[in-house]
Amino acid sequence: MQRATKIVATLGPASNTPERLAELVAAGIDVVRLNFSHGTADDHQKRVGMLREAAQSAGRTVGVMADLQGPKIRIGKFAAGSVFIKAGQSFILDAACALGNDERVGLDYPELIDDVSVGDVLLLDDGRTVFDIERIEGSEIHCRNRHDGELSNNKGINKQGGGLSAPALTSKDMADIKTAAALNVDYVAVSFPKSGADMRQARELLREAGSDALLVAKIERVEAVANLDDILHATDGIMVARGDLAVEVGDAAVPALQKHMIRMAREHNRFAITATQMMESMITSPVPTRAEVSDVANAVLDGTDAVMLSAETASGAYPVQAVEAMVRVCFAAEKSQTIALQTDALDKQFHEQAFKRIDQSISMAAIFTAFHLKVKAIATLTESGSTTIWMSRINSGVPIYALTPRIRTRYRVSIYRGVYPLLTKYIATDRDELLWQAEDILIAAGAVEAGDLIVLTIGEPIGKAGCTNTMKLVKVGEYRRPKPAPG
């Protein structure tokens, strides 16, 4: 049994050597995340180089994601680095303050004053500090603190219920998109988008930079939840970014939203990544908590394509153990899951009359055939990878092998649930020879053996993207190419 759910690992100081990256690849990571909130372009370039070498040495396909910082709204710095604020104490957020004290602190986003009103609630440091706004005077936002606690330099600010006007793409993000394109990353994650327009702008900037990377919309604003359908039409995948999202909507609302977003992504033929604090305790502990195990398992049962590790692998003491623990949980959750043909995506497309493409119809037919005839594997000879995303939206329990001559496609499909990329050269020039070649590749990969029933999909003309038009059921080893006559 192969693991269907993919694992995204964030790189950082704890995963910054060839040896450690080789260990992470061996442990089972499928995609690495470069956090553009930290590090330089040179840092990211070195990590990508080390990662590609480690993956090639291990014979594995590991994709690369660039995660843009986005408009993180923060307080300024304190003269002492931090202050203790008592419950009930008044405190001022002052756009004109250069260096803070125990009464006030500066803002790196002066426009916050225009986005808030008396009675609004501000949540600082991921909700650890809660301010009620009592009045606004000039450059000052006068607040009342709810709880005893420490507040330190540059902590983030969220407005409960959303409504901050900061644009999704900052000037830094626009420069980082060019860096990501130069690094030839496979995915680019956009932080704090509010609508599909933000994602379309990001795609345009990517194309101008010469990149065809897949876009990931991080759903972490109230506005993004409200505009989810619009965003899904403009992106290739989403990240259920539960940290900032929980601060804006309340943590109790997040589990139901997670399930809703994953289901919506599948219906729209988009991939979903579930992220934030999945195994947070493993930053300092060699084993996860029972709650963390349940969290990862439930994301798998929700149908997520991938689960993500952040500080656990970027700066934690046990990065390899965190990946190994996540692998075990994914395996166990998938094994326990009763396989039934999930048709949410198909039903939505049927009702919206979306079956207007031959290649999409072939993909759906292959999945239904594979499930009902209990085939061992599905092999799709694909140029762009589109057939694999459509197939993977329906849970059939049958592994999908993406056979592609394009290295780029091999990396792009590595995040799709239940899809396993295999690089191949199209040696053959006609359909039958290609199907025989595909059968040989699957045997060599250990995916099938003689007598197994497999489903193969292919397109003609050969080598052209978007032309999948043929499905064939094959019993491995039953039909072979005739040997040429002697003489």
Summary of the structure (lengths in Angstrom):
residues: 487
radius of gyration: 24.6
end to end distance: 46.4
largest distance: 97.9
contacts: 1701
relative contact order: 0.10
helix: 39%
strand: 23%
